[in-house]
């Protein structure tokens, strides 16, 4: 069985691989920053790497050969980069960024140049004067609690959901119901649910903890989670601490969770459009953050 590697260690490895071809002033910023989480730094890293790729092309250099003088740019150059980032081709693949993506990239550059300014490496932050793209607010579509219960009843009533593994079918069915219940009852993000470990859940106090919040569970959601934990097998998993285990005996991935919820919504509530059921955010009927 593969060695146990925590989620944070996986993110750190990705970050270290990402900065391997960056100049030291950029790689040190990402590796040494202690004010942001590893997940946030990884997102900043992807944005910064794209900026370095574009800047290197403009200066006919390799990314790792960029010097501090190459980073001393005017705000207009930041605007040109955002224009490039809205649609570009790299390694034969065409990428597009909408307003949300461009805003994230500008935020990443602002943080990077703030770091350079504090270090005395640049005279000012050129990204600070560039206006953030305006994002039009679109209300989120959410299911009602009654609709969520219809989904749960549908899952519970399907006897052949995991016919290929009848021995463990009860565990997988109770797992799926617990996931749907958690999304609906707490409003937690997909990344939060994915990263949950067994020790984060306290059945006695009806609470479940993430890195950022402690969520209070309703009686029905807590009941569904208790049922799953009673069915969940203790075994030699790739990640034995993960709360939600896949059929392959490892931590259930975010994409698998999204596919699972979308499948159940489409089967139990066929009137819900595909666009609305693609995101697990439609399950957020409540938000019970208590601290």
C-alpha positions, 0 to 999 in steps of 0.5 A, a space after each residue: 500500500 502506498 505511503 500515507 501522504 497528507 493533503 497538505 503535503 500533496 499541495 506542498 509538493 505541487 507548489 514546489 514543482 511549480 516554482 522549480 523553474 521560477 527565478 528565486 525572488 518569485 519562488 522564495 515569495 511562494 515558499 516562505 509566505 506564512 500569511 496564506 494557506 498552502 491552497 491559496 499559495 498554490 493558486 497564487 503560484 499558478 497565476 504568477 507562473 502564467 505572468 512569468 511565462 508571458 513576461 519571459 516571452 516579451 523579454 525573449 528569456 526563459 522564465 528562470 532567467 528573469 531578473 528584478 529589472 524585468 519586474 519593474 513594470 508600469 501599470 499598463 503592462 499589467 493591463 496588457 497581461 490581463 488582456 493576454 490572460 483573457 484568452 491565450 494558447 499554451 502547449 497547444 491548448 486554448 485557455 479562456 478566463 472570464 472576469 472571475 479568473 482575471 480578478 483572481 490573477 490581478 489579486 495574485 499580482 497585487 500580493 506578489 508586487 506588495 511583497 517585492 515593494 516591502 522587500 525594497 526590490 521595486 519602488 511601487 506596486 504597479 498592480 495596485 493602480 489597475 482597476 479590478 474587473 467588475 463582477 456582476 452579481 448572479 444569485 446562486 440557485 439552491 434546492 429547497 430542503 424538501 427537494 434535498 429530502 427527495 434526493 435522499 429518499 431516492 438514494 435510499 430506495 435504489 437497491 442496485 446502486 452498487 450492485 457490483 460490490 454488494 458486500 459494501 453497498 450499504 456503506 456507499 449508500 450511507 456515504 452518499 446520503 451523508 454527503 448530500 446531507 452535509 452539503 444541504 445542512 451546512 453550506 460548506 464548500 466542496 473543498 471543505 467536504 473533500 478534506 474532512 477527516 474522521 476526527 473532524 466529526 463529533 456526533 455527540 455535540 452535533 458538530 463538524 470542523 473544517 480548517 476555517 469553521 465549526 458547523 452545527 448539524 441538524 438532527 437529521 443530518 447528524 443522524 445520516 452522518 452517524 449511520 455512515 460512520 457506523 457503516 464505514 469500514 476501518 481498513 488499510 486505506 491509502 488515506 485512513 484518516 479520510 472521512 469519505 472513502 471511495 470504492 477504490 479505498 482512497 479519499 473520495 475526490 472532489 470530481 467524484 463528489 460532484 459527479 455523484 451529486 449531479 447524478 442523483 439530482 438528475 435522477 431524483 429531480 429531472 426538472 432541474 436543468 443540467 446547468 443548475 445541477 453541475 455545481 454542489 452549491 445548489 445543495 446549500 439550503 442552510 449555513 450553520 457556522 457557529 465559530 
